[in-house]
Amino acid sequence: MRLIYKKGDIFEKLVEGIIYVQSCNGQNIWGAGISLKFRKNFPDAYQIYQKKKNRVGDGYIVNHGKYLIGCLITSEFYGKLKDPPKKILVQTYTALQNMFQTISEKEITIYSPKINSGYFATPWDATEKVIIRACENIDKKIGWVVWEF
């Protein structure tokens, strides 16, 4: 499995059947950066996320009409209280495994930004390795497209 990189806006042309994945905090807030853009593009998904008791390591899919939103709870807090990068990486792996368990399809396509690399300040190359390892350890065929602005 390898990641495919595309330049552009992940939200410019939304595609049905794609799982749009982002990293989230355990405080039920999509308040800055790419999370704020997810909130504006998928307000119903945000409301569902807010009502959940999100714990670090949770990973799940939220239906937003025709679109699927993957929420990976990779840090308990955000801002100055965010978890350190090493902890975020471990929690990303766990969240991915948990999300994959909720998906019954054998083939899926995921679109994501460079998760964890913005306000969670975790090096993208380390997160990329975690994603690849998590995808190799499941019985699904995954196509993963990373969108770079």
NUZAMAR-259856 format. One line per field, with one value per residue (C-alpha): x, z, y; residue number from 1. Coordinates in steps of 0.001 Angstrom, whole numbers, plus 524288, in hexadecimal, padded with zeros to 5 digits. Layout:
REM NUZAMAR-259856
c1: (X,...)
c3: (Z,...)
c2: (Y,...)
num: (NUM,...)
***
This chain:
REM NUZAMAR-259856
c1: (80000,804BE,7FF00,7FBCA,7FE06,7F5D9,7F6E3,7EA65,7DEF0,7D999,7CC28,7CBC0,7C48B,7BEB9,7BD16,7B2DD,7B825,7C524,7C87F,7CD89,7D69C,7DC38,7E2E8,7DAC8,7DC12,7D4DC,7CE97,7C447,7C91B,7CC2E,7D061,7DC77,7E416,7DF27,7D592,7CE97,7CD81,7C7DF,7BE2C,7B9D8,7B8BD,7B278,7AA89,7A1DA,7ADDD,7B334,7A6BA,7A790,7B5FB,7B2AB,7A87B,7B1BC,7B9FF,7C6A9,7D24C,7E022,7E1FC,7D3D8,7D206,7C4E4,7BD01,7B244,7A816,7A5E2,79B7A,7A26A,7AFDD,7B757,7C000,7CA94,7CDDE,7DAD0,7DC34,7EAF3,7ECD2,7E52F,7E6B8,7EA6E,7F2A7,7FD18,7F766,7F800,7FE74,80CC7,80FA0,813ED,8072E,7FF4D,805B5,80231,7F45C,7F34F,7F65E,7EC26,7E200,7E456,7E2D8,7D632,7D0F6,7D43F,7CCA4,7C046,7C150,7BB39,7BF84,7CB96,7CFF7,7CFE9,7D560,7D99F,7DC3F,7E37A,7EBF5,7F942,7F2F2,7F99D,80344,7FC2B,7F827,7FBF9,809FB,80D84,8170A,80FCA,81A05,817E3,80909,80A63,811D9,80753,7FCA2,803C1,80647,7F80A,7F314,7FC06,7F6D5,7E8A1,7E139,7DC86,7E16C,7E37E,7E626,7EAAA,7EBC6,7F27A,7EE66,7F867,7F3FD)
c3: (80000,7FCE3,7FE23,7F22E,7F2FA,7EC1A,7EC82,7EE6A,7F764,7FD28,7FDC9,7F003,7E9FD,7F408,7EF93,7F488,7FA3A,7FE38,80CAD,81045,81BED,82587,832B9,83DE0,84C3A,85790,85B6D,850B2,849D5,83B79,83D82,83562,8293D,820EE,82B9B,82A4D,81BB3,81E80,827BA,81D51,8129D,81B0B,825BC,82846,82A63,833C9,83BD1,83CD7,840B5,84B22,8515E,852A3,85E7E,856CB,85CAA,8579D,84E78,849EF,83B57,834A8,828CD,82927,81E65,818E0,80EAD,802C2,808FA,81320,81D0C,82448,831B3,837A7,845BB,84625,85126,85DAB,85D07,8530F,85329,85DA9,86498,858B2,85AC2,85700,84943,84D99,854F3,8497E,8406D,84944,84AA7,83BE4,839AF,843BE,83E1B,8304F,834D8,83BCB,83001,826CB,82F86,82D2C,81E5C,8183E,80A35,8056F,7FCC3,80124,7FCC1,80696,8044A,80EE3,81158,81776,8243F,830F9,829F2,82C04,83982,83F8A,83AFF,83840,82D05,820FA,81D29,82A42,828C8,81AE1,81FE3,82A19,81FC5,816D4,82200,82677,81899,816A1,822DF,81EA2,814E5,80C47,7FFC0,80272,7F934,800D6,7FA8E,8022B,7FE1D,7FF1B,7FE5B)
c2: (80000,80D8D,81AF3,8230D,831AA,83BEA,84AA5,85232,85438,84790,84DF6,853B8,84839,83EF9,830EC,82757,81AAF,8209C,820E2,82E65,82C51,83608,835B2,83B19,83E57,8382E,8451F,844A0,850DD,85310,860FD,863EE,8604E,85513,850FB,85DEB,85B7C,84DEE,8546C,85E27,853CA,84939,85001,8441C,83B90,845B3,8454F,8367B,83748,84163,8388A,82CF2,82A2E,82A72,82393,82394,81818,81810,81736,816D9,81AF1,82532,825E6,8336A,83189,82C07,82D38,82579,82C5B,824E5,82A44,8260A,82A9C,82C04,835F4,8382D,846E2,85138,85D97,85E69,8527F,8497E,83C57,83AC4,83597,827F9,8261A,82B6D,82185,81605,81B2F,81CF8,80E9E,80A8C,813E4,80EC2,800B0,8042E,80B7D,80046,7F6E9,7FEDC,7FD72,7F161,7F40C,7ECDE,7F82D,80648,8133B,81D64,82BC2,83333,83EEC,83C6C,8387E,83C4B,84535,8520C,85666,8494B,84C32,83E0E,83BB6,8371D,82CFF,8261C,8265F,82154,8156A,812D6,81390,80A0C,80085,80130,7FEE4,7F345,7ECAC,7EB99,7E341,7EE5E,7F454,802B4,80DCA,819B3,82719,831E4,83F81,84A50,8586C)
num: (1,2,3,4,5,6,7,8,9,10,11,12,13,14,15,16,17,18,19,20,21,22,23,24,25,26,27,28,29,30,31,32,33,34,35,36,37,38,39,40,41,42,43,44,45,46,47,48,49,50,51,52,53,54,55,56,57,58,59,60,61,62,63,64,65,66,67,68,69,70,71,72,73,74,75,76,77,78,79,80,81,82,83,84,85,86,87,88,89,90,91,92,93,94,95,96,97,98,99,100,101,102,103,104,105,106,107,108,109,110,111,112,113,114,115,116,117,118,119,120,121,122,123,124,125,126,127,128,129,130,131,132,133,134,135,136,137,138,139,140,141,142,143,144,145,146,147,148,149)
***
